Amino acid sequence: MKIAFVHQNFPGQFLRLSRSFAEEGHEVVGLGMVKQCSIPGVKYFSYDAVPGPEDARFQNRYSPVIPRLRRAYGVAHRAKALAEQGFEPDVVVVNTGWGENLFLKDIWPKAKHVAYFEYYYHAKGQDLDFDPEFPVTNEEVIWRLRLKNSMQLGALDAADLAVAPTRYQRDTFPDYLRDRLAIIHDGIDTKRLVPDRNVRIRLGQDGPPLTRNKPVVTYVTRNIEPMRGAHIVFKSLPYLLDIDPELRVVIIGGKGTSYSGSAPGGQSWFDVFKARIERPVDWSRVHFVGNLPYDQFVKVLQVSSAHVYMTYPFVLSWSSIESMALECRIVASDTEPVREIIQDGVNGRLFPFFDEKALAERVRETLAQTEKSAAMAAEARRIAVAKYDYETVCLHQWREFLGIQ
């Protein structure tokens, strides 16, 4: 078959799928805005967004629409050129978050068009009004959610099939649309993501060596910002360090922004959160390591004695399921996306999102109740393998869903 995957930051979620189908002999094409991408067997074509309004004064007001339309036109022109060269795909799979699928059905009308959805926005009951510490006071932020959703609805109209990676993310869509969305996760490599009792890692050239013989609390986020609960983790630091004089905390994450917008006063969220810690912190035992290469990220989680995962009601992070596969002892926020994968007392421990003392207490329990924590960690891995392994579960679900044999 001929299959096209489209993601402005290709391959995005489609790395494993595009590679698998190429290895099986299908003709696989990737489209994106990155200039180069090398996946064996995948023919990659980059595109440029078409020129459009760039007035910085109105960037936020029109950002849910203008950049997506520019990408939609840009990728449509690239697809048209491919069509004129004779490429007619049987299946086109697009991450809809960037606007790219809007016109592709007109370029390739005979193809099956599949829309991959991550989230449908609401002003109430999800991420926007969740955190009283960072209230949204600009009504145009709410209006922009409707613009984002209008683009999602346009994407759904241009699709033959639709899919979301988790039940929570599917259920953010209105009732009358949910039946149109299948639930299939991207999948993780549970053969590669395995616990290592003998792991040893040094944090930088002069950093301390970490092993499983001393307590290590880990926390991972793409960027240190409110959406993933970093402010609660920072507030918990004095209480975590009180647990054991040898305990260390390792925080993986950059100082930019991914989901939460800019911090006030031109600061980074890192600086804002650090300034709001109310008790002294022994910073020699807290290690901010930035964003790590994937193999080092895995080693940090392998050495972890208690792994903290937090999120607003929002898109579930890949790292949450990767930590399950690595048999981490998970302490996580009691929010709806998390409850889909973690059952309190079964494969992890949950705590109220805004309660930093409860976070620390759950970590204390995790470290003290070693046999129970190990059993829950083993159950977490069992669930990750049974429900989210790419090779044995998700690939077969995707194959059946896309009609690719």
LODREN-387052 format. One record per residue (C-alpha): residue in three letters; x, y, z. Coordinates in steps of 0.5 Angstrom, whole numbers, always signed. Layout:
// residues N
R   aa     c1     c2     c3
R  ALA      X      Y      Z
...
***
This chain:
// residues 405
R   aa     c1     c2     c3
R  MET     +0     +0     +0
R  LYS     +2     +7     -1
R  ILE     +2    +11     +6
R  ALA     +3    +18     +8
R  PHE     +4    +21    +15
R  VAL     +4    +28    +16
R  HIS     +6    +32    +22
R  GLN    +10    +39    +22
R  ASN    +15    +36    +27
R  PHE    +15    +30    +23
R  PRO    +15    +24    +25
R  GLY    +12    +26    +32
R  GLN     +8    +21    +34
R  PHE     +9    +17    +27
R  LEU    +16    +15    +28
R  ARG    +14     +7    +30
R  LEU     +9     +7    +25
R  SER    +12    +10    +19
R  ARG    +18     +5    +20
R  SER    +14     -1    +21
R  PHE    +10     +0    +15
R  ALA    +17     +2    +11
R  GLU    +20     -5    +14
R  GLU    +14     -9    +11
R  GLY    +15     -6     +4
R  HIS    +10     -1     +4
R  GLU    +11     +5     +0
R  VAL    +11    +10     +6
R  VAL    +12    +18     +5
R  GLY    +13    +23    +11
R  LEU    +11    +30    +10
R  GLY    +13    +36    +15
R  MET    +17    +42    +16
R  VAL    +23    +40    +19
R  LYS    +28    +40    +13
R  GLN    +31    +33    +14
R  CYS    +29    +27    +17
R  SER    +32    +20    +16
R  ILE    +28    +14    +17
R  PRO    +30     +8    +13
R  GLY    +25     +6     +8
R  VAL    +21    +13     +9
R  LYS    +21    +18     +3
R  TYR    +21    +25     +7
R  PHE    +19    +31     +4
R  SER    +19    +38     +7
R  TYR    +14    +44     +6
R  ASP    +14    +51     +8
R  ALA     +8    +55    +11
R  VAL     +6    +60     +6
R  PRO     +7    +67     +8
R  GLY     +1    +70    +12
R  PRO     +0    +76    +17
R  GLU     +6    +77    +22
R  ASP     +4    +83    +26
R  ALA     +7    +82    +33
R  ARG     +1    +86    +36
R  PHE     -4    +81    +34
R  GLN     +0    +75    +34
R  ASN     -4    +72    +40
R  ARG    -11    +74    +38
R  TYR    -10    +70    +31
R  SER     -5    +65    +33
R  PRO    -10    +59    +34
R  VAL    -12    +60    +26
R  ILE     -7    +64    +22
R  PRO     -1    +59    +23
R  ARG     -5    +53    +22
R  LEU     -8    +56    +16
R  ARG     -1    +57    +13
R  ARG     +1    +50    +15
R  ALA     -5    +48    +11
R  TYR     -4    +51     +5
R  GLY     +4    +50     +5
R  VAL     +3    +42     +6
R  ALA     -3    +42     +1
R  HIS     +2    +45     -5
R  ARG     +7    +40     -3
R  ALA     +2    +34     -3
R  LYS     -1    +37    -10
R  ALA     +6    +37    -13
R  LEU     +7    +30    -11
R  ALA     +0    +28    -14
R  GLU     +3    +31    -20
R  GLN     +9    +27    -20
R  GLY     +4    +21    -19
R  PHE     +4    +19    -12
R  GLU     -3    +17    -10
R  PRO     -3    +15     -3
R  ASP     -8     +9     +0
R  VAL     -8    +12     +7
R  VAL     -6    +19     +9
R  VAL     -5    +20    +17
R  VAL     -5    +27    +20
R  ASN     -4    +30    +27
R  THR     -9    +35    +27
R  GLY     -6    +40    +32
R  TRP     -3    +44    +27
R  GLY     -8    +45    +21
R  GLU     -5    +40    +16
R  ASN    -10    +36    +14
R  LEU    -15    +41    +12
R  PHE    -14    +41     +4
R  LEU    -11    +34     +3
R  LYS    -17    +31     +2
R  ASP    -18    +35     -4
R  ILE    -11    +33     -7
R  TRP    -12    +26     -6
R  PRO    -19    +25     -6
R  LYS    -19    +17     -7
R  ALA    -15    +16     +0
R  LYS    -17    +14     +7
R  HIS    -16    +20    +11
R  VAL    -15    +19    +18
R  ALA    -14    +25    +23
R  TYR    -10    +24    +30
R  PHE    -13    +28    +35
R  GLU    -10    +30    +42
R  TYR    -15    +35    +45
R  TYR    -21    +39    +45
R  TYR    -21    +45    +49
R  HIS    -26    +47    +54
R  ALA    -26    +54    +59
R  LYS    -29    +50    +65
R  GLY    -27    +43    +68
R  GLN    -21    +42    +64
R  ASP    -14    +45    +64
R  LEU    -16    +52    +63
R  ASP    -19    +54    +70
R  PHE    -16    +48    +74
R  ASP    -11    +52    +78
R  PRO    -13    +57    +82
R  GLU     -5    +60    +83
R  PHE     -5    +62    +76
R  PRO    -12    +64    +74
R  VAL    -14    +66    +67
R  THR    -17    +73    +67
R  ASN    -16    +75    +60
R  GLU    -23    +73    +57
R  GLU    -20    +73    +50
R  VAL    -16    +67    +52
R  ILE    -23    +63    +53
R  TRP    -25    +66    +46
R  ARG    -18    +63    +43
R  LEU    -20    +56    +45
R  ARG    -26    +56    +41
R  LEU    -22    +58    +35
R  LYS    -18    +52    +36
R  ASN    -24    +48    +37
R  SER    -26    +50    +30
R  MET    -20    +48    +27
R  GLN    -21    +41    +30
R  LEU    -28    +41    +28
R  GLY    -26    +43    +21
R  ALA    -20    +37    +21
R  LEU    -26    +32    +23
R  ASP    -30    +34    +17
R  ALA    -24    +33    +13
R  ALA    -23    +26    +15
R  ASP    -26    +19    +14
R  LEU    -23    +16    +21
R  ALA    -21    +19    +27
R  VAL    -17    +17    +33
R  ALA    -14    +19    +40
R  PRO     -9    +16    +44
R  THR    -13    +16    +51
R  ARG    -20    +15    +53
R  TYR    -19    +22    +57
R  GLN    -17    +25    +51
R  ARG    -22    +22    +47
R  ASP    -27    +24    +52
R  THR    -25    +32    +52
R  PHE    -29    +32    +45
R  PRO    -37    +33    +45
R  ASP    -42    +27    +46
R  TYR    -44    +28    +39
R  LEU    -37    +27    +37
R  ARG    -34    +22    +41
R  ASP    -37    +16    +37
R  ARG    -33    +18    +31
R  LEU    -26    +17    +35
R  ALA    -23    +11    +36
R  ILE    -18    +10    +42
R  ILE    -11     +7    +40
R  HIS     -5     +9    +44
R  ASP     +2    +11    +40
R  GLY     +5     +5    +44
R  ILE    +12     +4    +47
R  ASP    +18     +0    +47
R  THR    +17     -5    +53
R  LYS    +23     -9    +51
R  ARG    +28     -3    +51
R  LEU    +24     +0    +57
R  VAL    +26     -5    +63
R  PRO    +28     -4    +70
R  ASP    +36     -5    +71
R  ARG    +37     -7    +79
R  ASN    +45     -5    +77
R  VAL    +44     +2    +74
R  ARG    +49     +7    +76
R  ILE    +49    +14    +73
R  ARG    +53    +20    +74
R  LEU    +50    +27    +74
R  GLY    +55    +31    +70
R  GLN    +62    +31    +70
R  ASP    +63    +33    +77
R  GLY    +56    +30    +80
R  PRO    +55    +25    +85
R  PRO    +54    +18    +82
R  LEU    +47    +15    +83
R  THR    +45     +8    +84
R  ARG    +39     +4    +87
R  ASN    +43     +4    +94
R  LYS    +41    +11    +96
R  PRO    +34    +14    +95
R  VAL    +33    +18    +89
R  VAL    +26    +22    +88
R  THR    +25    +23    +80
R  TYR    +21    +28    +76
R  VAL    +20    +29    +69
R  THR    +17    +34    +65
R  ARG    +19    +37    +58
R  ASN    +19    +44    +61
R  ILE    +18    +46    +68
R  GLU    +12    +50    +68
R  PRO     +5    +49    +71
R  MET     +1    +45    +67
R  ARG     +6    +39    +69
R  GLY     +5    +41    +76
R  ALA    +12    +43    +77
R  HIS    +10    +49    +82
R  ILE     +8    +43    +87
R  VAL    +14    +39    +86
R  PHE    +18    +45    +88
R  LYS    +14    +47    +94
R  SER    +15    +40    +96
R  LEU    +22    +40    +96
R  PRO    +23    +42   +103
R  TYR    +19    +36   +105
R  LEU    +22    +31   +101
R  LEU    +29    +33   +103
R  ASP    +27    +32   +110
R  ILE    +25    +24   +109
R  ASP    +32    +22   +109
R  PRO    +39    +26   +110
R  GLU    +41    +22   +104
R  LEU    +35    +23    +99
R  ARG    +37    +26    +93
R  VAL    +32    +29    +88
R  VAL    +33    +29    +80
R  ILE    +29    +34    +76
R  ILE    +29    +33    +68
R  GLY    +26    +39    +64
R  GLY    +28    +45    +61
R  LYS    +27    +52    +62
R  GLY    +22    +54    +56
R  THR    +15    +53    +56
R  SER    +11    +48    +52
R  TYR     +4    +49    +54
R  SER     +3    +54    +60
R  GLY     +5    +60    +56
R  SER    +10    +65    +59
R  ALA    +11    +66    +66
R  PRO    +10    +73    +69
R  GLY    +15    +79    +69
R  GLY    +19    +76    +63
R  GLN    +22    +71    +68
R  SER    +22    +63    +67
R  TRP    +17    +59    +71
R  PHE    +23    +56    +74
R  ASP    +25    +62    +77
R  VAL    +18    +64    +79
R  PHE    +17    +57    +83
R  LYS    +24    +57    +86
R  ALA    +22    +64    +89
R  ARG    +16    +61    +92
R  ILE    +19    +56    +96
R  GLU    +17    +58   +103
R  ARG    +22    +53   +107
R  PRO    +30    +53   +106
R  VAL    +32    +48   +101
R  ASP    +39    +44   +101
R  TRP    +40    +45    +94
R  SER    +46    +41    +94
R  ARG    +41    +35    +94
R  VAL    +37    +37    +88
R  HIS    +39    +36    +81
R  PHE    +36    +40    +75
R  VAL    +39    +37    +69
R  GLY    +35    +40    +64
R  ASN    +33    +36    +58
R  LEU    +37    +29    +57
R  PRO    +38    +25    +51
R  TYR    +33    +19    +51
R  ASP    +38    +14    +54
R  GLN    +40    +18    +60
R  PHE    +33    +19    +61
R  VAL    +32    +12    +62
R  LYS    +38    +11    +66
R  VAL    +35    +16    +71
R  LEU    +28    +13    +71
R  GLN    +32     +6    +72
R  VAL    +35     +9    +78
R  SER    +29    +12    +81
R  SER    +27    +10    +88
R  ALA    +20    +14    +87
R  HIS    +18    +17    +81
R  VAL    +13    +23    +81
R  TYR     +8    +25    +75
R  MET     +4    +30    +75
R  THR     -1    +34    +70
R  TYR     -7    +38    +70
R  PRO    -13    +35    +66
R  PHE     -9    +35    +60
R  VAL     -6    +31    +55
R  LEU     -2    +25    +58
R  SER     +5    +25    +57
R  TRP     +9    +19    +54
R  SER    +14    +19    +60
R  SER     +8    +17    +65
R  ILE     +7    +10    +61
R  GLU    +15     +9    +60
R  SER    +16    +10    +67
R  MET    +11     +4    +68
R  ALA    +14     +0    +64
R  LEU    +21     +1    +67
R  GLU    +18     -1    +74
R  CYS    +18     +6    +77
R  ARG    +15     +6    +84
R  ILE    +10    +12    +82
R  VAL     +7    +17    +86
R  ALA     +2    +21    +81
R  SER     -3    +27    +82
R  ASP    -10    +25    +83
R  THR    -13    +28    +76
R  GLU    -17    +25    +71
R  PRO    -12    +23    +65
R  VAL     -7    +20    +71
R  ARG    -13    +15    +74
R  GLU    -14    +12    +67
R  ILE     -7     +9    +68
R  ILE     -6     +9    +75
R  GLN    -10     +6    +80
R  ASP     -9     +8    +87
R  GLY     -6     +2    +92
R  VAL     -5     -2    +86
R  ASN     +0     +0    +81
R  GLY     +2     +7    +84
R  ARG     +0    +12    +89
R  LEU     -4    +18    +88
R  PHE     -5    +25    +92
R  PRO     -9    +31    +91
R  PHE     -5    +35    +86
R  PHE     -5    +42    +90
R  ASP     -2    +38    +96
R  GLU     +5    +38    +97
R  LYS     +5    +35   +104
R  ALA     +1    +30   +101
R  LEU     +6    +29    +95
R  ALA    +12    +28   +100
R  GLU     +8    +23   +105
R  ARG     +6    +19    +99
R  VAL    +14    +19    +97
R  ARG    +15    +17   +104
R  GLU    +10    +11   +104
R  THR    +14     +9    +98
R  LEU    +21     +9   +101
R  ALA    +18     +6   +107
R  GLN    +14     +0   +104
R  THR    +19     -3   +100
R  GLU    +15    -10    +99
R  LYS     +9     -7    +97
R  SER    +12     -1    +93
R  ALA    +16     -6    +89
R  ALA     +9    -10    +88
R  MET     +6     -4    +85
R  ALA    +11     -3    +81
R  ALA    +11    -10    +78
R  GLU     +4     -9    +77
R  ALA     +5     -2    +73
R  ARG    +10     -6    +68
R  ARG     +5    -11    +67
R  ILE     +0     -6    +65
R  ALA     +4     -2    +61
R  VAL     +6     -9    +57
R  ALA     -1    -11    +57
R  LYS     -4     -5    +54
R  TYR     +1     +0    +51
R  ASP     +7     -5    +48
R  TYR     +8     -2    +41
R  GLU    +10     -9    +38
R  THR     +5    -14    +41
R  VAL     -1     -9    +42
R  CYS     -1     -2    +39
R  LEU     +1     -4    +32
R  HIS     -4     -9    +31
R  GLN     -9     -4    +33
R  TRP     -7     +1    +28
R  ARG     -6     -4    +23
R  GLU    -13     -6    +24
R  PHE    -16     +1    +24
R  LEU    -12     +3    +18
R  GLY    -14     -3    +14
R  ILE     -6     -4    +13
R  GLN     -5    -12    +12
***
